[in-house]
Structure formats: C-alpha cells, structure tokens
C-alpha cells in the first residue's frame, strides 16, 4: 500500500491555537480523502522561532530546524496555516519559508489556511498566501480555508453553520487529488566530486 507523507506547518502563537485547530482539521480531511496510509507530521513554528532567527544570523539551520525543513521539503503534500496580522501572514510564518532553499517547494501540493478575529481578513489568503506559494513554485489547492473566531464553537469545533466544515472537506479532497497526481520525483543525483579533489585522491590514495 502506498504511504503518503503530509507535513503541516502552523504559525499560531497561543496555546491552544485556532491556527493549530484548523491545521488539524485540514490534515484529517486530506488523510480521509487520500484513503491510504498517511503519515502526518506537524510543526508548530512558535517552538522553532529562536532556531529560525538564529538561522538568519548564522546562515545555517541547527539540527531541530533542519529536521523540520527536511520533513517539509520531503513531504508529498504540505498544509500551511497562519494567523492573519495586519492583513497578511505573520512574520514567523514568512520567516520559516524564507529559510528554505530556492526551489525546495517546486511542484509541492500545498493547502493554505488562515485564521483571524474577523472574516474581513479572509482575502489575505488570495493577496498574500497565494502569491507567496506561487513565487515558491508550489502547486496550491484551488480552495484555501479561512476561519474567523465566529466559525469555531466553544470546544474548538466548527460552528453550527457548517460552511467551514464543507470548505475544509473540499480543500482536503483537492489536496489529496494533487498529492495523488504528483509525478514521481527523480532520484537524487550522485554528488559531483570536484576535479581537484579527484586528482588529490589519485596522488594520495590513503
């Protein structure tokens, strides 16, 4: 049986976080529609904030951040959820994607989600998140999901209207379709050994 790997990145700052709640709902919908064994790994960026900041200063990720980067870039699909601040994604959310290597998400199926206190910020998905992932050459699911405070019940469940539940289900189905349709990735090329290094090895076999 095929095993799919989904990476989930959420930039919520509080605990519990509505961004994490939405990310979990999206992951469950995608896993249900994949209909196969699916491995889901969730990365809460608030736990990696200091590591991300250090990467900007040193130019290198530490072991914990490298593990998250490798899991995200090596996944079959990505779910990315951010709170909306000042009508856009959070700085922590953007910073994580800034530390990825150029082209690391090329062809990656992505489902974007966002949360906020009011539905007035829902267009941030279209004018902020969609251009970001287009720049990274990822393949976004047609449906992006925004959840305002009124969309959630007191226990963290979708509100009584059902519109959010329907949108989550549709987005999960679309991501599952993109993951299944993604072409198989080529094996990693053999590392190229510089000519000078090969020549030195011939001179000194030891």
C-alpha positions in Angstrom: 0.0 0.0 0.0 1.3 3.5 -0.9 2.2 5.6 2.1 1.8 9.4 1.7 3.6 11.9 3.8 1.9 15.2 4.8 3.8 18.0 6.5 1.8 20.5 8.5 3.2 24.0 9.3 1.2 26.2 11.7 2.3 29.6 12.9 -0.2 30.1 15.8 1.3 31.8 18.9 -1.2 30.9 21.6 -2.0 27.6 23.2 -4.5 26.3 22.3 -4.2 27.9 18.9 -7.0 28.3 16.4 -4.4 28.0 13.6 -3.4 24.6 15.0 -7.1 23.6 15.3 -7.7 24.5 11.7 -4.5 22.7 10.6 -5.6 19.5 12.4 -9.0 19.7 10.7 -7.4 20.1 7.2 -4.9 17.3 7.8 -7.7 14.9 8.9 -9.8 15.8 5.8 -6.8 15.3 3.5 -5.9 12.0 5.1 -9.5 10.8 4.8 -9.7 11.6 1.1 -6.3 10.0 0.4 -7.8 6.8 1.5 -4.4 5.2 2.2 -1.8 5.0 5.0 -0.8 8.6 5.6 1.9 9.9 7.8 1.3 13.4 9.2 4.0 15.5 10.9 3.0 18.8 12.5 5.5 21.6 13.1 4.4 24.5 15.3 6.6 27.4 14.4 6.4 29.1 17.8 8.6 26.2 19.0 11.1 26.9 16.3 11.1 30.7 16.5 14.6 31.0 18.1 16.0 28.5 15.7 14.6 30.3 12.7 16.1 33.6 14.0 19.5 32.0 14.6 19.4 30.7 11.0 19.2 34.2 9.7 22.2 35.3 11.7 24.4 32.2 11.1 23.2 31.2 7.7 22.8 27.5 8.8 19.9 25.7 10.5 20.5 23.8 13.7 19.6 20.2 14.0 16.0 20.8 15.1 15.2 23.3 12.4 17.0 21.1 9.8 14.7 18.2 10.8 11.6 20.4 10.2 13.0 21.7 6.8 13.8 18.2 5.6 10.3 16.9 6.6 8.5 19.8 4.9 10.6 19.7 1.7 10.5 15.9 1.5 6.7 15.5 2.0 4.2 14.5 -0.6 2.0 17.5 0.4 2.0 20.5 2.7 -0.6 22.1 4.8 0.4 25.7 5.9 -1.7 27.7 8.3 -1.0 31.2 9.6 -2.8 33.7 11.8 -3.5 37.0 10.0 -1.8 40.0 11.4 -2.1 43.5 9.7 -3.9 41.9 6.8 -1.2 39.4 5.9 0.6 36.3 7.1 2.6 36.5 10.3 6.3 37.3 10.3 7.1 34.0 11.9 5.3 32.2 9.1 7.1 34.1 6.4 10.5 33.7 8.1 10.2 29.9 8.0 9.6 29.8 4.3 12.5 32.4 3.8 15.0 29.9 5.2 14.1 27.2 2.7 16.4 26.7 -0.2 15.2 28.3 -3.5 13.1 25.8 -5.4 12.7 23.5 -2.4 8.9 23.6 -2.7 8.8 23.4 -6.5 5.8 21.2 -7.6 4.8 20.7 -4.0 1.0 20.4 -3.5 0.0 23.0 -0.8 -3.2 23.6 1.0 -3.2 27.1 2.6 -5.3 28.1 5.6 -5.5 31.2 7.8 -7.3 32.3 11.0 -8.3 35.7 12.3 -10.6 37.5 14.6 -12.9 38.7 11.8 -14.0 37.5 8.4 -12.9 40.8 6.9 -9.3 39.5 6.7 -10.2 36.4 4.6 -8.9 37.9 1.4 -5.4 37.7 2.8 -5.4 34.1 1.5 -5.6 35.4 -2.0 -3.5 38.6 -1.9 -0.8 37.3 0.5 -0.6 33.5 0.8 -1.4 32.5 -2.8 1.3 34.8 -4.3 3.8 33.6 -1.7 3.4 29.9 -2.8 3.2 30.9 -6.4 6.6 32.5 -6.0 8.0 29.3 -4.4 6.6 27.4 -7.5 4.4 25.2 -5.3 1.0 23.9 -6.6 -1.8 25.3 -4.5 -5.1 23.6 -4.0 -7.9 25.7 -5.5 -9.7 26.1 -2.2 -7.9 27.9 0.6 -9.6 28.0 4.0 -10.1 30.9 6.3 -11.6 30.6 9.8 -12.7 33.6 11.8 -13.4 33.5 15.5 -17.2 33.1 15.0 -16.6 29.9 12.9 -15.5 28.0 15.9 -17.6 26.6 18.7 -16.7 26.8 22.4 -15.0 23.4 22.2 -13.0 24.3 19.1 -15.4 22.6 16.7 -16.7 24.2 13.5 -19.6 26.5 14.1 -23.2 25.5 13.6 -23.5 27.0 10.1 -21.5 24.1 8.5 -19.8 26.3 5.8 -16.4 25.9 7.4 -16.8 22.1 7.6 -17.8 22.0 4.0 -14.9 24.1 2.9 -12.4 22.1 4.9 -13.7 18.9 3.4 -13.5 20.3 -0.2 -9.9 21.6 0.4 -8.8 18.3 1.8 -10.2 16.5 -1.2 -8.4 18.8 -3.5 -5.1 18.4 -1.8 -5.5 14.6 -1.8 -6.1 14.8 -5.6 -3.0 16.9 -6.1 -0.9 14.6 -4.0 -2.0 11.5 -5.9 -1.5 13.2 -9.2 2.0 14.5 -8.4 4.7 13.0 -10.7 7.2 10.7 -9.0 10.3 12.6 -8.1 13.5 11.7 -9.7 16.1 10.1 -7.5 18.7 12.4 -6.0 21.7 12.9 -8.4 25.0 11.5 -7.4 27.2 14.1 -5.7 29.7 15.7 -8.1 33.3 15.5 -6.8 35.4 18.5 -7.9 38.2 17.5 -10.3 40.8 18.9 -7.9 39.6 16.6 -5.2 39.6 13.6 -7.5 43.2 14.5 -8.6 44.3 14.8 -5.0 42.9 11.4 -4.2 44.9 9.8 -7.0 48.1 11.4 -5.7 47.5 10.3 -2.2 45.3 7.1 -2.1 45.5 7.0 1.7 
